[in-house]
């Protein structure tokens, strides 16, 4: 009851997530406090002081680790120049496309980041949302390799971030400021893919670092990583980015998996923002057909001066 939480929490404290099964186990970190907490009174009843002390130490360390990561607010300066909404969702091989159309019409986001948007998905979104969101940046592909950014404002194409799955890029003007946009969708940390997962998160980190002082940045999508993964924390720290859900008080609201025997237990879908934004609200939407929850962030963009 204490050994597994000890190992996983130790890896979290050391920032180690490069070897299977560590990155997979880290997804369960908040829940590992339960067996350790149960072991504590059992050890006390059995008068096993060493075990009780061990369990108490693990409970304390795990509780510290699950605290929200990073600053509690951005350092946005100047007046608000525009309020905008950003929606990100993995439509699971296009299966939730129709539900996404309904959500976009209801929520009216300015930007929509769509992972696993295959060619049929792109065609459906173009036909259904071509008037409200006529601009798009697309990585063409089938299955999980296709992705799209939809916008109510004109987009200027930017190079996609290289990866096995589509991570398109663009810029758009809001409030007179040019906002750098990227969709994130690195490979998942499955056994045999951990090295490639870390490499693709490293590319997101380098993108964030390259734009940390260049103006507003929005990096949103299915990161296949939570705040308990060192590779994801590096993206935040190096790029001086903030997780919108964390700033809205929802750092531990899970987004995956919606399908299967277990309820969602880990937050791997994120909207990351630069210091040019303040987060007003974050909501999580359930779209039938997807194994992910969508993330909708309402943001204020500041003048920056």
Secondary structure, DSSP 8 states (H G I E B T S, - for coil): --HHHHHHHHHHHHT--SSTTHHHHHTTGGGGHHHHHHHHHHHHHTT-HHHHHHHHHHHHHHHHHTS--S-SS----S-EEEEEEEEEEE-TTTTTHHHHHHHHHHH--SEEEEES--HHHHHHHHHHHTTTS-EEEEE--SGGG-EEEEESS-EEEE----SSS---EEEEEETTEEEEEEEE------TTTHHHHHHHHHHHHHHHHHTTTSS-EEEEEE-S--TTSHHHHHHHHHHT-EEHHHHTT-TT---B--SSSS---B--EEEEE-TTEEEEEEEEEE-TT-SBEEEEEEEEEE---
